[in-house]
Amino acid sequence: MNPINLLDAGEIERAVAAFARMPNGGLILTASGAAIRHRDLVVALAARHKLPAVYWERFFVAAGGLASYGADLVGGVAGCGACAAARAHATHRGAAAGDTRR
């Protein structure tokens, strides 16, 4: 696990590029104001580098992120990750992340 400083866009880009060069790499984004501020950048970088990434809030999935690990406060229990594996599998096979949500 390698924490990064989310306050600087340049550092985010360098860190994500470094993660992409590692075998079996991926991202786990935890809750913070900086994560929200740089949401679009982080989601775009993960997609560009084809890194699997999970986010703490569905807000990131709505922006194109792969999956969230937080509770879906609107969708209730059925929306809080019960089908996350199926959505990740469908996305891996080419479906757009937003198209896999039921």
C-alpha positions as CSV (number, residue, x, y, z in Angstrom):
1,M,0.0,0.0,0.0
2,N,1.4,3.4,-1.0
3,P,-0.5,6.5,0.2
4,I,-0.3,9.6,-2.0
5,N,-0.9,13.3,-1.5
6,L,-4.2,14.2,-3.1
7,L,-3.6,17.9,-2.7
8,D,-1.5,18.3,-5.8
9,A,-2.7,17.3,-9.2
10,G,0.9,16.7,-10.4
11,E,1.6,14.3,-7.6
12,I,-1.7,12.4,-8.3
13,E,-0.7,12.0,-11.9
14,R,2.8,10.8,-11.0
15,A,1.5,8.4,-8.4
16,V,-1.2,6.8,-10.6
17,A,1.4,6.4,-13.4
18,A,3.7,4.7,-11.0
19,F,0.9,2.4,-9.8
20,A,0.2,1.5,-13.4
21,R,3.7,0.2,-13.9
22,M,3.4,-2.1,-10.9
23,P,2.2,-5.7,-11.4
24,N,-1.3,-6.3,-10.0
25,G,-1.7,-2.7,-9.1
26,G,-4.9,-0.8,-8.3
27,L,-6.3,2.1,-6.4
28,I,-8.4,2.3,-3.2
29,L,-9.6,5.9,-2.7
30,T,-10.6,6.8,0.8
31,A,-12.9,9.6,2.0
32,S,-11.5,13.2,1.9
33,G,-12.2,16.6,0.6
34,A,-9.2,16.4,-1.7
35,A,-10.5,13.2,-3.2
36,I,-13.8,14.9,-4.0
37,R,-11.9,18.0,-5.4
38,H,-9.8,15.8,-7.7
39,R,-12.6,13.2,-8.5
40,D,-12.6,13.7,-12.3
41,L,-8.8,13.6,-12.5
42,V,-8.5,10.4,-10.4
43,V,-11.3,8.6,-12.3
44,A,-9.8,9.6,-15.7
45,L,-6.3,8.6,-14.7
46,A,-7.5,5.2,-13.5
47,A,-9.3,4.6,-16.8
48,R,-6.4,5.8,-18.9
49,H,-4.0,3.5,-17.1
50,K,-6.5,0.7,-17.0
51,L,-6.1,0.4,-13.2
52,P,-8.9,-1.2,-11.2
53,A,-10.1,1.3,-8.7
54,V,-12.6,1.4,-5.9
55,Y,-13.9,4.5,-4.3
56,W,-15.5,5.3,-1.0
57,E,-18.7,6.9,-2.6
58,R,-21.0,6.1,-5.5
59,F,-20.4,9.7,-6.6
60,F,-17.1,8.4,-8.2
61,V,-18.9,5.6,-10.0
62,A,-21.4,8.1,-11.4
63,A,-18.3,9.9,-12.9
64,G,-17.1,6.7,-14.6
65,G,-15.3,4.9,-11.7
66,L,-15.4,1.1,-11.5
67,A,-16.9,0.4,-8.1
68,S,-17.6,2.0,-4.7
69,Y,-17.3,0.3,-1.3
70,G,-19.5,2.7,0.6
71,A,-23.1,2.3,1.4
72,D,-25.6,3.5,-1.2
73,L,-27.7,5.8,0.9
74,V,-30.3,6.2,-1.8
75,G,-30.5,2.6,-3.1
76,G,-30.5,0.9,0.2
77,V,-29.1,-2.5,1.0
78,A,-29.5,-3.8,-2.6
79,G,-27.4,-1.0,-4.0
80,C,-24.5,-1.1,-1.5
81,G,-22.4,-3.6,-3.3
82,A,-24.4,-6.8,-3.5
83,C,-23.8,-6.9,-7.2
84,A,-20.4,-5.3,-7.2
85,A,-18.5,-8.4,-8.4
86,A,-21.0,-8.9,-11.3
87,R,-20.6,-5.2,-12.3
88,A,-16.8,-5.4,-12.1
89,H,-16.9,-8.6,-14.2
90,A,-19.1,-7.0,-16.8
91,T,-16.9,-3.9,-16.9
92,H,-13.8,-6.0,-17.4
93,R,-15.5,-7.7,-20.4
94,G,-16.1,-4.2,-22.0
95,A,-19.3,-2.8,-20.6
96,A,-19.3,0.9,-19.5
97,A,-19.2,1.2,-15.8
98,G,-22.5,3.2,-15.7
99,D,-24.3,0.7,-17.9
100,T,-23.8,-2.1,-15.3
101,R,-25.9,-0.5,-12.6
102,R,-29.4,-2.0,-12.1
